[in-house]
Amino acid sequence: MSMNAIFVQVEDEEIAGFEADPDSVEALFAEQGPAAAGLMNVAAVMQQRLRAVGPQEMAAKLARVPEPLRQQLEASLNRTQGAIASGDDLVKRLQERLGQRAGRAANRRETLSLEKAWHGVHYLLTGAAEPGPNLQGQAILGGTELGDDPEGFSGYGPARYLRASRVRALSEELRRPGLETEAAARFDPTTMSRLRIYPGWRAGDEDREWLLDAFRRLREFYANAAAQGRAVVTCLV
């Protein structure tokens, strides 16, 4: 199973609530769903498939659906079997439902996933495998731990938070002129493999560019959070 680093922007005032109830922080990561654009793409694909099938074949397929399930489908869509078989009506209802979900997704918190690049980016920023005292070393593995469980809800360690003031300082550091060049120069597959930097490394430009792209996304995420005056909660999941 892979380890991914997830970052979620929160209001600074919310931190006190997470400190009082550390278990509640799990919901921050559980509520992150597909992007709104991805949801609407489902309707477009469904529309193409329904038009390719045609009303008669669609009606035949629906006739083979067990009666309890067919009734449940009709009730859910508030449409009769004949209307569902027409295709366009079904697509319209589907678009309405997905539009509602997309609206909710658009209101979700700003998040960032570094996928499996998190440890490599940390190494490029610090030259070390573990978190250290320097400021850039706090960007991925830093922060104040929430709760007393050493494994956290994910099994990879507790969630951690960075107050809005620390987020601003990190944003400034990550945008410091020359930092990206310094980070790129640290890429050394042999050393990184010896230090067991996750997940494993190959010589050449591909892995380095993958990490630098992740670094840029991290920099943009912190800049956005700082501009909004927000704190950040992060966890390995």
Secondary structure, 3 states (H helix, E strand, C coil): CCCCEEEEEEEHHHHHHHHHCHHHHHHHHHCCCCCHHHHHHHHHHHHHHHHHHCHHHHHHHHHCCCHHHHHHHHHHHCCCHHHHHCCHHHHHHHHHHHHHHHHHHHCCCCEEECHHHHHHHHHHHHCCCCCCCCHHHHHHHCCEECCCCCCCCCCCCCCEEECHHHHHHHHHHHCCCCHHHHHHHCCCHHHHHHCCCCCCCCCCHHHHHHHHHHHHHHHHHHHHHHHCCEEEEEEEC
